[in-house]
Amino acid sequence: MGKQAEGPTRTVTRCASGRPTLVIVHWNQPDAVAATIASFRRGTVVPRFLVVDNASRSEERERLALLVGEEPDVTILDADRNDGFGAGANAGLRRWLADPLAGEWVLLCPHDVEVDPDTVRRLLDACAAEPMAGLACADVGDGHTPYIDPYFGGMTMPGSPDPGWQDADYPHGTLMVLRRACLEEVGLFDESFFAYCEEADLALRARRCGWTSGLVRGAMVRNVTIGSSVALVDYLQQRNTLRLVRSMSGRYHVFVRICITLGQIVEGLVAPRRRPYVFAPRARLLAIRDHLRGVVGPPPADLR
């Protein structure tokens, strides 16, 4: 992967500097939000916090307000319904974009992450040194770099151990940083994905416009929990991967990917010890069915 994606060159106008904004997408885990904010407050660069509540239960929403709602640098934005991570993220990003003085970069994460004290500074410094950087992510510590495969969609492959910016096909969603000029040109997340693969879709659109994506090695972030059921995660990953492969590579690649998924289901049932952590046979079959039917948006109710 080269340092400069193909596309038109442009002059990037820098916005006013200052504290960056961190958009946190929350659903029914207010204590996790408080812990995430506390983690960022220990950093050398402390952002302002914009918490998007994705229609949490009333008691959880009340606790969120009690825990962080009175803090002067925290804003809570209420969504009418839970339309997924992409929709929640977009609500926060639209609020940020509406303020032209809010800075050139915005951070984005789910409600349950932990960062090192220098993570935000490393992210912003690395991105500022890349003239066409549009999207980037922090380092989850697995030694891998996000990669988009024509059959498997968004995945990872071993990357360089050297600290700093590394070109990547897309940024993972554990902690992202997004550039104002990139979002204004490319648009926001495709909300019909609901969750999973929307980062890869956004990165592909950004690449077509000449923006690059990267991972900043050494800017450490940890996803503390998996907040959704294994079946829900497996369904959304499988369904949305098939959609991404279809749009990127075509029907033949989707056919091959479906055959691979069916083979993985059989292997997981015959040899349980070889199953991946996220493995739900029924959810995978539902994902294949719904992709063939053209179903997008929220997952089936019994998986939610």
Salt bridges, closest charged atoms under 4 A:
ASP31 OD1 - ARG63 NH2 2.83
ASP53 OD1 - HIS26 ND1 2.72
GLU59 OE2 - ARG57 NE 3.44
GLU60 OE2 - ARG57 NH2 3.29
GLU71 OE1 - ARG41 NH2 2.33
ASP73 OD2 - ARG19 NH2 3.09
ASP73 OD2 - ARG41 NH1 2.71
ASP78 OD1 - ARG61 NE 2.43
ASP83 OD2 - ARG81 NE 2.86
GLU104 OE1 - ARG14 NH1 3.09
GLU104 OE2 - ARG179 NH2 2.68
GLU114 OE1 - ARG222 NE 3.19
ASP116 OD1 - ARG222 NH2 2.88
ASP118 OD2 - ARG121 NH2 3.91
ASP118 OD2 - ARG122 NE 2.72
ASP125 OD2 - ARG121 NH1 3.56
GLU130 OE2 - LYS3 NZ 3.05
ASP139 OD1 - ARG217 NH1 3.52
ASP169 OD1 - ARG207 NH2 3.26
GLU185 OE2 - ARG10 NH2 2.98
ASP190 OD2 - ARG243 NH2 2.96
GLU191 OE2 - ARG94 NH2 3.28
ASP201 OD2 - ARG205 NE 3.18
ASP234 OD2 - ARG284 NE 2.73
GLU267 OE2 - ARG274 NH2 2.95
ASP290 OD1 - ARG289 NH2 2.87
ASP302 OD2 - ARG282 NH2 2.57
